[in-house]
């Protein structure tokens, strides 16, 4: 007969799952018992080993460019979104320009300088 296993740390605080036909809570099993930090470390090790064995996926510049192009084409199909995005960019640029002009002061090179060559 199996005994219910208690979680090894207090890191696991999720509510126990219930079966649809039973009202008694079900004890966590398998990976649900392992602390999240341990699972994260295992995943990190797996990635490092795959990289070391040259089995990890690596983007080349061409593959990254192609993926970005596909993503850009997909989002550009939504014309309303693109219109709003362009308006936000234009408004942000205008606001930044106005703020820069408001804080701009005369520099020593500007003093005594005129736009008319005859003066």
N, C-alpha and C positions, 0 to 999 in steps of 0.2 A: 504494500500500500504506500502511495506517495504522500509525503507531507507537503503542505503548502510552503513555498519558499518566500521568505521575507526579503525585501529589497536590501542590498548591502549598504546603501547610503541614504541619507535624507534628501538627496538631490531629486529623487523621483517623487513628485507630489501630484501627479496627474490622477484624476478620479479613475477608479477601476472600471473596466468595461463591463457591460451587462449583456447577457444573452437575451435575445428578443422574447424567448418563451420562458425565461426564468428571471425572477426578481433578485436573486442572490448575486452579489458582485463577484466577478471573476478575477482571480489573482493574476497579476502581470506575469508573463512568461517570456522566455527567449531573450531577445535583444531589449525588450522593455525593462528587464531587470538590470541591465548594464548602465552605469552612470553615463550621462551625456558626454562628459569630458573624456572618458575612456573611449567611447565610440568615435569621438572627434579625433583622438590620437591615432586610433587604428586607421581611420580614413586617410589621415595625413601620411602615415607610414606607407599605405598602399600607393598613394600618389608618388611618393619619393622613390619607392622601389620600381614602379613602372617607368619613371623618368630615367632612373639609373640603368634599367634594362633596355632602354630605347623603345619601349612599347607605348609610351604616353603620346597622345596626339599633340602635334605642334603645328601651329599656323605658320605658313609662309606668308610673305608680304602679299603675294598674288592671291592666296586663298582668303586672307583677311580682307583684301580689297573687293573680291568677288562677293563675300558674305555681306559686307557693308553696302555694296551696290544693290543686292537683292533686298536687304532690309529697307533701304531708301526707296526703292521702287514700290515696295509693298505699302509703305506709309504715305507715299506721295499720291497714291490712288484716292485717298480721302481728301478731296479738294477743300472741303470746309475746314478741316483741321489745318491744312497747309495755309489757308487764308488767315486763320487766327494766329498761327505761329509767325507768319510774316508781319502781321500787325503788331504782335508783341515785341518782335525784334526791332521794328521801326520806332515804336514808342520808347523802348529802352534806350535806343541810340539817341533819339531826340532829347530825352531827359538827361542823359549823360552829357550831351553837348551843351545844354543850357546850364547845367551845374558847373561845367568847366569854364564857361564864359562868365558866370557870376563870380567865380573865385579868382578869375584872371586879374592880375594887377599889372601896372606898368613896370617894365624892366628898365634898367639904366640905358639899354640900347634904344628903347622907344622914345626916351626923352629927347626933345629937340629934333626928332625925325618927322618929316612931312611927306605926304604923298605927291606933292607938286614939285617937279624938278626945277621950276623957275624960282622957287623960294630959297 
